[in-house]
Amino acid sequence: MSGPIALVGAGEFLPAMAGFDADLLASTGRARPRVAIVPTASFPDGEEVFQRWAAMGVAHFAGLGAEVEPVLIRDRAGADDPGAAQALGEADLVYLSGGKPAYLLASLRGTAAGSALSAAHERGAVLAGCSAGAMALAGHAFDFRLRLMPWPLRWGGGLGFATGVSVVPHYDAWPEPFSALIAFQAPRGSTVLGIDEETAVVGRDGTWQVHGASRVTVWRGRHRERFRAGETFRL
């Protein structure tokens, strides 16, 4: 059975998410789960930032009792490294941290690491992503155009683990009219999940449950629904 998908709005590796992450580890059914931390999305911000996110992820999940390995994929060449693919394929939980979603997708799509992610998911591993990582796990992802006015957004395919879904992370950090503009531009038929900071949603077999401090806003076209911790919805 395919594993669950965990999408986090913001707050990876911080104390506020420790309870949620402990529950993800427990869901693997292993006494000492194997966790792979993938900080690839942060690499465009420099080696120091990249290494810091990797170290934060290792410290966070080790403190929760996991066996943790940072998988230091910097680019497509790194994503085709057999050792990186093996680490992802053997993990019980793979965590894609934040940064630049387009860079993360370009680095993983069509590589050995991308194939290993799919294989891990199919055998039941948890795939978790925060911010850019959450966007990449979805069916579609947006990017701001590189000019003075970013509209319309540039949309492309995500890794497709959350089929038919697009993610707007940090949803409560922006005025909602701005977030709504993003939702309204999503590809036709896509359901947009606006995920607040320090909040997550976990999906499996079409059922999604909210966890954390705040809310998930679900946009289906121009119809909006809100869900809080413990509440579920179907996609």
C-alpha positions as CSV (number, residue, x, y, z in Angstrom):
1,M,0.0,0.0,0.0
2,S,1.3,3.5,-0.9
3,G,2.5,5.5,2.1
4,P,0.9,8.8,3.4
5,I,1.8,12.2,2.0
6,A,2.4,15.0,4.6
7,L,2.3,18.6,3.4
8,V,3.5,21.3,5.8
9,G,2.9,25.0,5.4
10,A,6.1,26.1,7.3
11,G,8.1,25.3,10.4
12,E,10.1,22.3,9.4
13,F,12.5,21.0,12.1
14,L,11.3,23.5,14.7
15,P,9.9,22.6,18.2
16,A,6.4,23.6,17.2
17,M,6.3,20.6,14.8
18,A,7.9,18.0,17.1
19,G,4.6,16.4,18.1
20,F,3.4,16.1,14.5
21,D,6.7,14.7,13.4
22,A,6.7,12.2,16.2
23,D,3.3,11.0,15.0
24,L,4.7,10.6,11.5
25,L,7.5,8.5,12.8
26,A,5.0,6.4,14.8
27,S,2.9,5.9,11.7
28,T,5.8,3.9,10.1
29,G,5.4,1.2,12.7
30,R,9.1,0.9,13.3
31,A,10.8,1.3,16.7
32,R,13.6,3.3,15.2
33,P,12.5,4.6,11.8
34,R,15.0,5.5,9.0
35,V,14.6,9.2,8.0
36,A,16.2,10.8,4.9
37,I,16.5,14.6,5.0
38,V,16.6,16.2,1.5
39,P,17.5,20.0,1.7
40,T,17.9,20.3,-2.1
41,A,15.4,23.2,-2.4
42,S,17.7,25.4,-0.3
43,F,20.9,24.9,-2.3
44,P,20.3,28.0,-4.5
45,D,20.7,30.1,-1.3
46,G,24.2,28.8,-0.8
47,E,26.2,26.0,0.7
48,E,26.0,27.3,4.2
49,V,22.2,27.5,4.1
50,F,22.0,24.1,2.5
51,Q,24.2,22.5,5.2
52,R,22.3,24.3,8.0
53,W,18.9,22.9,6.9
54,A,20.5,19.4,6.6
55,A,21.9,19.7,10.1
56,M,18.6,21.0,11.6
57,G,16.7,18.1,10.1
58,V,19.2,15.6,11.5
59,A,19.1,17.1,15.0
60,H,15.3,17.4,15.0
61,F,14.5,13.8,14.0
62,A,17.4,12.3,15.9
63,G,15.9,13.9,19.0
64,L,12.7,12.1,18.2
65,G,14.4,8.8,18.2
66,A,14.9,8.2,14.5
67,E,18.0,7.0,12.6
68,V,18.6,10.0,10.3
69,E,20.7,10.5,7.2
70,P,21.1,13.8,5.3
71,V,20.9,13.1,1.6
72,L,22.9,16.0,0.2
73,I,21.5,16.3,-3.3
74,R,22.7,19.7,-4.7
75,D,21.7,19.3,-8.4
76,R,20.6,16.7,-11.0
77,A,24.1,15.1,-11.0
78,G,23.7,14.5,-7.3
79,A,20.2,13.2,-7.8
80,D,21.6,10.5,-10.1
81,D,24.1,9.4,-7.5
82,P,23.5,5.7,-6.7
83,G,24.2,6.3,-3.0
84,A,21.6,9.1,-2.8
85,A,19.0,7.0,-4.5
86,Q,19.7,4.0,-2.2
87,A,19.3,6.2,0.9
88,L,15.9,7.5,-0.3
89,G,14.8,4.0,-1.3
90,E,15.6,2.5,2.1
91,A,14.0,5.3,4.2
92,D,10.8,5.0,6.2
93,L,10.3,8.7,6.0
94,V,11.7,11.1,3.4
95,Y,11.5,14.8,4.2
96,L,11.9,17.5,1.5
97,S,12.6,20.8,3.2
98,G,11.9,24.4,2.0
99,G,13.6,26.8,-0.5
100,K,13.0,27.1,-4.2
101,P,10.3,24.7,-5.5
102,A,11.3,25.1,-9.2
103,Y,14.9,24.2,-8.4
104,L,13.8,21.2,-6.4
105,L,11.6,19.9,-9.2
106,A,14.2,20.4,-11.8
107,S,16.8,18.6,-9.7
108,L,14.6,15.5,-8.9
109,R,12.4,14.9,-11.9
110,G,13.5,12.1,-14.1
111,T,16.5,11.1,-11.9
112,A,17.5,8.1,-9.9
113,A,16.5,9.9,-6.7
114,G,13.1,10.7,-8.2
115,S,12.6,7.1,-9.1
116,A,13.7,6.1,-5.6
117,L,11.1,8.5,-4.1
118,S,8.4,6.8,-6.1
119,A,9.5,3.3,-5.1
120,A,9.7,4.3,-1.4
121,H,6.2,5.7,-1.6
122,E,4.8,2.6,-3.3
123,R,6.1,0.3,-0.5
124,G,4.6,2.5,2.2
125,A,7.2,5.1,3.2
126,V,6.0,8.5,4.4
127,L,6.8,11.4,2.0
128,A,6.8,14.7,3.8
129,G,7.5,18.2,2.4
130,C,7.5,21.6,3.9
131,S,6.9,24.8,1.9
132,A,8.8,24.3,-1.4
133,G,8.9,20.6,-0.5
134,A,5.2,20.4,-0.1
135,M,4.7,22.3,-3.4
136,A,6.9,19.8,-5.2
137,L,5.0,16.7,-3.9
138,A,1.8,18.0,-5.4
139,G,0.4,17.5,-8.8
140,H,1.0,21.1,-9.9
141,A,3.3,23.9,-8.6
142,F,3.5,27.6,-9.3
143,D,6.5,29.9,-9.6
144,F,6.6,33.7,-9.8
145,R,7.7,35.1,-13.1
146,L,11.0,37.0,-13.0
147,R,9.8,40.5,-13.7
148,L,8.4,43.5,-11.9
149,M,4.8,42.2,-12.1
150,P,4.7,38.5,-11.3
151,W,1.3,37.9,-12.8
152,P,0.2,35.6,-14.3
153,L,2.0,32.9,-12.4
154,R,4.0,30.2,-14.2
155,W,2.5,26.8,-13.5
156,G,4.1,23.4,-14.1
157,G,3.8,19.8,-13.0
158,G,4.9,18.7,-9.6
159,L,6.2,15.2,-8.7
160,G,2.5,14.1,-8.6
161,F,2.4,12.3,-5.3
162,A,-0.7,14.4,-4.3
163,T,-2.6,14.0,-7.6
164,G,-4.8,16.9,-8.7
165,V,-3.5,19.1,-5.8
166,S,-1.6,22.4,-5.7
167,V,-0.1,23.8,-2.5
168,V,0.1,27.4,-1.3
169,P,2.4,27.3,1.8
170,H,2.7,30.1,4.4
171,Y,-1.0,30.7,3.6
172,D,-1.6,32.9,6.7
173,A,1.6,34.9,6.2
174,W,0.0,36.7,3.2
175,P,-3.2,38.7,2.9
176,E,-5.8,36.3,1.8
177,P,-6.8,38.3,-1.3
178,F,-3.2,37.7,-2.6
179,S,-3.5,34.0,-1.8
180,A,-6.9,33.8,-3.5
181,L,-5.3,35.2,-6.7
182,I,-2.9,32.3,-6.7
183,A,-5.7,29.8,-6.1
184,F,-7.8,31.3,-8.9
185,Q,-4.9,30.8,-11.4
186,A,-4.4,27.1,-10.6
187,P,-4.8,24.7,-13.5
188,R,-8.4,23.8,-14.2
189,G,-9.6,20.9,-12.1
190,S,-6.8,21.4,-9.5
191,T,-7.7,21.6,-5.8
192,V,-5.6,24.2,-4.0
193,L,-4.5,23.6,-0.4
194,G,-3.6,26.8,1.4
195,I,-1.6,25.6,4.4
196,D,-0.9,27.9,7.3
197,E,2.4,28.0,9.1
198,E,3.1,25.4,11.7
199,T,0.2,23.4,10.2
200,A,0.1,20.3,8.1
201,V,-2.2,18.0,6.3
202,V,-1.7,14.3,5.8
203,G,-3.3,12.4,3.0
204,R,-3.8,8.7,2.1
205,D,-6.2,7.1,-0.3
206,G,-8.0,10.4,-0.9
207,T,-8.7,11.3,2.8
208,W,-6.8,14.2,4.3
209,Q,-6.5,15.2,7.9
210,V,-5.3,18.5,9.3
211,H,-2.7,18.7,12.1
212,G,-1.0,21.6,13.9
213,A,-1.6,25.1,15.2
214,S,-3.9,26.6,12.5
215,R,-6.0,25.9,9.4
216,V,-5.9,24.5,5.9
217,T,-8.0,26.4,3.4
218,V,-9.3,24.3,0.5
219,W,-10.1,26.0,-2.8
220,R,-12.1,24.2,-5.4
221,G,-12.4,26.7,-8.2
222,R,-13.8,29.8,-6.3
223,H,-15.4,27.7,-3.5
224,R,-13.5,28.0,-0.2
225,E,-13.6,25.7,2.8
226,R,-11.7,25.8,6.1
227,F,-10.5,22.9,8.2
228,R,-8.7,22.8,11.6
229,A,-6.7,20.2,13.5
230,G,-8.4,16.9,13.6
231,E,-10.9,17.6,10.8
232,T,-10.8,15.6,7.6
233,F,-11.8,16.1,4.0
234,R,-11.8,14.1,0.8
235,L,-10.1,14.9,-2.5
